Amino acid sequence: MLRDLQTLGRTTPLPPIEVVDVDNDPILARRHGLDVPVLLLDGTVVCRHRLDVPELRRLLR
């Protein structure tokens, strides 16, 4: 997903990306479990497992 975000960032302005290791945080591991990678925007889940480009673009508008 990170690679896809970097590719998308070449054509679409994106906010700063922060990568967090869910496995090293018990709260995040409990919240997201096996649904990683997960992309959040302002604390809201945008997508899980794969980048949903149309949804991310919609939310960025």
C-alpha positions as CSV (number, residue, x, y, z in Angstrom):
1,M,0.0,0.0,0.0
2,L,2.9,2.4,0.8
3,R,4.3,1.9,-2.7
4,D,0.9,2.6,-4.2
5,L,0.6,5.7,-2.1
6,Q,4.0,6.9,-3.3
7,T,3.0,6.3,-6.9
8,L,-0.3,8.2,-6.4
9,G,1.5,11.0,-4.7
10,R,3.3,11.8,-8.0
11,T,0.0,12.9,-9.5
12,T,-2.2,13.7,-6.5
13,P,-1.3,15.9,-3.6
14,L,-1.4,13.8,-0.4
15,P,-1.1,14.8,3.2
16,P,2.1,13.6,5.0
17,I,2.2,9.8,5.4
18,E,3.1,8.3,8.8
19,V,3.9,4.6,8.9
20,V,3.1,2.9,12.2
21,D,4.0,-0.7,13.1
22,V,0.6,-2.0,14.3
23,D,2.2,-5.2,15.6
24,N,4.3,-3.2,18.1
25,D,1.3,-1.4,19.6
26,P,-1.2,-3.6,21.6
27,I,-4.1,-1.2,21.2
28,L,-3.6,-0.9,17.4
29,A,-3.1,-4.6,17.1
30,R,-6.3,-5.3,18.9
31,R,-8.2,-2.6,16.8
32,H,-6.9,-3.6,13.4
33,G,-5.9,-7.3,13.9
34,L,-5.3,-8.9,10.6
35,D,-6.7,-6.0,8.6
36,V,-3.3,-4.5,7.9
37,P,-2.1,-2.6,6.1
38,V,-4.8,-0.1,7.0
39,L,-4.9,3.5,5.7
40,L,-6.4,6.2,8.0
41,L,-7.2,9.8,7.2
42,D,-7.8,12.0,10.2
43,G,-8.4,8.9,12.3
44,T,-11.0,7.4,9.9
45,V,-10.3,4.2,8.0
46,V,-10.1,4.8,4.3
47,C,-9.2,1.3,3.3
48,R,-7.8,-2.0,4.4
49,H,-5.4,-4.5,2.7
50,R,-5.2,-2.6,-0.6
51,L,-5.3,1.1,-1.6
52,D,-8.7,2.2,-2.7
53,V,-7.7,5.2,-4.9
54,P,-11.2,6.4,-5.8
55,E,-12.2,6.4,-2.1
56,L,-9.0,8.2,-1.0
57,R,-9.5,10.9,-3.8
58,R,-13.1,11.3,-2.7
59,L,-12.1,11.9,0.9
60,L,-9.3,14.3,0.0
61,R,-11.7,16.6,-1.9
